[in-house]
């Protein structure tokens, strides 16, 4: 068992005057699981953006998709994430797979936090997402092909995140360790990962 959480922000966030670590990536990348443990490691709050969206809408995400459509969901998602990012409370936020694709949301994330992309290979994503049937986008066709198409369209955008960490099969804590190491490395490097051309 760990000696307990370290109740302080990673140095790279303090240096930039931001207070959010924002996990991005495809469904099945492990954003919620890694996010919870990362938050505990630093003694920060953990926020699951999808849960916050459901709370705001008063129904589940599949119900939002079925009732209002994806466009309405994305509008609500953008508003909720903007609200979460603008709070004073330091936190780790796990976002839904499509959130970072919105240019306004990306800009908000870069302004208020540091984006960490949990990148996973297709086989890993396919295995992990096969365990649940509550993902609206995976109901639109062949499970594996939908994921492959999402990888093709989304990975170039996810690459705009400040830090990329591979999410592999194995212990979740190993991925958490890699995120922590990447945050520490970003604090040591002379080239600031938050500087934008």
C-alpha positions as CSV (number, residue, x, y, z in Angstrom):
1,X,0.0,0.0,0.0
2,X,1.2,3.5,-0.8
3,X,2.2,5.9,2.0
4,X,-0.7,8.1,1.0
5,X,-1.5,10.8,-1.5
6,X,0.9,13.6,-2.2
7,X,-1.5,16.6,-1.9
8,X,0.1,18.9,-4.4
9,X,-0.1,19.6,-8.1
10,X,2.5,18.2,-10.4
11,X,5.3,20.8,-10.9
12,X,4.5,21.3,-14.6
13,X,0.9,22.4,-13.8
14,X,2.1,24.8,-11.1
15,X,4.7,26.3,-13.4
16,X,2.0,27.1,-16.0
17,X,-0.6,28.3,-13.5
18,X,-3.2,25.7,-14.4
19,X,-4.8,23.2,-12.1
20,X,-6.3,20.4,-14.3
21,X,-4.9,17.2,-15.7
22,X,-7.2,16.2,-18.6
23,X,-7.1,12.7,-19.9
24,X,-8.1,12.2,-23.5
25,X,-8.3,9.2,-25.8
26,X,-10.6,6.7,-27.3
27,X,-13.2,4.6,-25.4
28,X,-11.4,1.7,-23.7
29,X,-8.1,3.6,-23.3
30,X,-8.5,3.6,-19.5
31,X,-9.2,7.2,-18.9
32,X,-11.5,6.7,-15.9
33,X,-9.5,3.9,-14.3
34,X,-6.2,5.7,-14.7
35,X,-7.7,9.0,-13.8
36,X,-9.0,7.8,-10.4
37,X,-5.7,6.4,-9.5
38,X,-3.7,9.3,-10.8
39,X,-5.9,11.7,-8.7
40,X,-5.4,9.5,-5.6
41,X,-1.6,9.6,-6.2
42,X,-1.6,13.4,-6.1
43,X,-4.4,13.9,-3.6
44,X,-6.6,15.6,-6.2
45,X,-10.3,15.4,-7.0
46,X,-11.3,13.1,-9.8
47,X,-14.0,14.1,-12.2
48,X,-15.5,11.8,-14.9
49,X,-16.9,14.2,-17.5
50,X,-19.4,11.6,-18.8
51,X,-20.9,11.3,-15.3
52,X,-21.2,15.0,-15.0
53,X,-22.9,15.2,-18.4
54,X,-25.4,12.5,-17.3
55,X,-26.1,14.4,-14.1
56,X,-26.7,17.6,-15.9
57,X,-29.0,15.9,-18.4
58,X,-30.8,13.8,-15.9
59,X,-30.3,10.6,-18.0
60,X,-27.7,8.3,-19.4
61,X,-25.5,9.1,-22.4
62,X,-27.1,6.3,-24.5
63,X,-30.5,7.9,-23.6
64,X,-29.2,11.3,-24.7
65,X,-28.0,9.9,-28.0
66,X,-31.3,8.1,-28.6
67,X,-33.5,11.0,-27.5
68,X,-31.6,14.0,-28.8
69,X,-28.9,12.7,-31.2
70,X,-25.2,13.0,-31.2
71,X,-25.0,16.7,-32.1
72,X,-27.1,17.7,-29.0
73,X,-24.9,15.4,-26.8
74,X,-21.7,17.1,-28.2
75,X,-23.2,20.6,-27.4
76,X,-23.9,19.6,-23.8
77,X,-20.5,17.9,-23.5
78,X,-18.7,21.0,-24.6
79,X,-20.6,23.2,-22.1
80,X,-20.1,20.8,-19.2
81,X,-16.3,20.3,-19.8
82,X,-15.9,24.1,-20.1
83,X,-17.6,24.5,-16.7
84,X,-15.4,21.8,-15.1
85,X,-12.2,23.3,-16.5
86,X,-13.0,26.8,-15.2
87,X,-13.4,25.8,-11.5
88,X,-10.7,26.7,-9.0
89,X,-10.5,23.1,-7.7
90,X,-7.4,21.2,-8.8
91,X,-8.5,18.0,-10.4
92,X,-7.9,15.1,-12.8
93,X,-10.6,15.0,-15.5
94,X,-11.4,12.0,-17.7
95,X,-13.2,13.1,-20.9
96,X,-15.3,11.1,-23.3
97,X,-13.6,9.9,-26.5
98,X,-15.1,12.6,-28.7
99,X,-14.6,15.6,-26.4
100,X,-11.1,16.5,-27.6
101,X,-12.3,16.5,-31.2
102,X,-14.2,19.8,-30.6
103,X,-11.8,22.7,-31.4
104,X,-13.4,24.9,-28.6
105,X,-13.0,22.1,-26.1
106,X,-9.4,21.6,-27.1
107,X,-8.7,25.3,-26.7
108,X,-10.3,25.3,-23.3
109,X,-8.3,22.2,-22.2
110,X,-5.0,23.8,-23.4
111,X,-5.9,27.1,-21.6
112,X,-6.9,25.6,-18.2
113,X,-5.0,22.3,-18.0
114,X,-2.6,19.9,-19.4
115,X,-3.9,17.2,-21.8
116,X,-2.6,13.7,-21.5
117,X,-3.5,11.3,-24.3
118,X,-3.8,7.7,-23.3
119,X,-3.0,6.0,-26.6
120,X,-4.0,2.4,-27.1
121,X,-3.7,-0.1,-29.9
122,X,-6.8,-1.4,-31.7
123,X,-6.5,-4.9,-30.2
124,X,-6.4,-3.4,-26.7
125,X,-9.4,-1.2,-27.3
126,X,-11.4,-3.9,-28.9
127,X,-10.9,-6.3,-26.0
128,X,-11.7,-3.7,-23.4
129,X,-14.8,-2.3,-25.1
130,X,-16.3,-5.7,-25.8
131,X,-17.0,-6.0,-22.1
132,X,-19.7,-3.3,-22.1
133,X,-22.6,-2.6,-24.5
134,X,-23.5,0.9,-23.4
135,X,-21.4,2.8,-26.0
136,X,-23.6,4.4,-28.6
137,X,-20.9,4.8,-31.3
138,X,-20.2,1.0,-31.2
139,X,-23.8,0.2,-32.1
140,X,-23.4,1.7,-35.5
141,X,-21.7,-1.3,-37.1
142,X,-18.9,-3.9,-36.7
143,X,-17.4,-3.2,-33.3
144,X,-13.7,-3.5,-34.4
145,X,-14.2,-1.6,-37.7
146,X,-15.9,1.3,-35.9
147,X,-12.9,1.5,-33.5
148,X,-10.5,1.3,-36.5
149,X,-12.3,4.1,-38.2
150,X,-12.2,6.2,-35.0
151,X,-8.5,5.6,-34.7
152,X,-7.9,6.9,-38.2
153,X,-9.9,10.1,-37.7
154,X,-9.2,10.9,-34.1
155,X,-5.6,9.9,-33.4
156,X,-4.1,12.8,-35.5
157,X,-6.2,15.2,-33.3
158,X,-5.4,13.4,-30.0
159,X,-1.7,13.9,-31.0
160,X,-2.2,17.6,-30.2
161,X,-2.3,16.7,-26.5
162,X,0.6,17.9,-24.4
163,X,1.7,14.4,-23.3
164,X,1.2,11.0,-24.8
165,X,1.3,7.8,-22.7
166,X,0.8,4.3,-24.1
167,X,-2.1,2.4,-22.4
168,X,-1.2,-1.2,-22.7
169,X,-2.6,-4.4,-21.3
170,X,-1.4,-5.1,-17.8
171,X,-1.7,-3.4,-14.4
172,X,-3.4,0.0,-14.3
173,X,-0.8,1.3,-11.9
174,X,1.9,0.7,-14.5
175,X,0.1,3.2,-16.8
176,X,-0.4,5.6,-13.9
177,X,3.4,5.3,-13.2
178,X,4.1,6.3,-16.8
179,X,1.8,9.3,-16.6
180,X,3.5,10.5,-13.4
181,X,6.9,10.0,-15.0
182,X,5.8,11.9,-18.1
183,X,4.5,14.8,-16.0
184,X,7.8,14.9,-14.1
185,X,9.8,14.7,-17.4
186,X,7.7,17.6,-18.8
187,X,8.6,19.7,-15.7
188,X,12.4,19.0,-16.3
189,X,12.5,19.7,-20.0
190,X,13.5,23.1,-21.2
191,X,10.9,23.0,-24.0
192,X,7.6,23.7,-22.3
193,X,4.9,21.2,-23.6
194,X,2.2,23.9,-23.2
195,X,3.9,26.4,-25.5
196,X,1.9,26.8,-28.7
197,X,3.3,27.9,-32.0
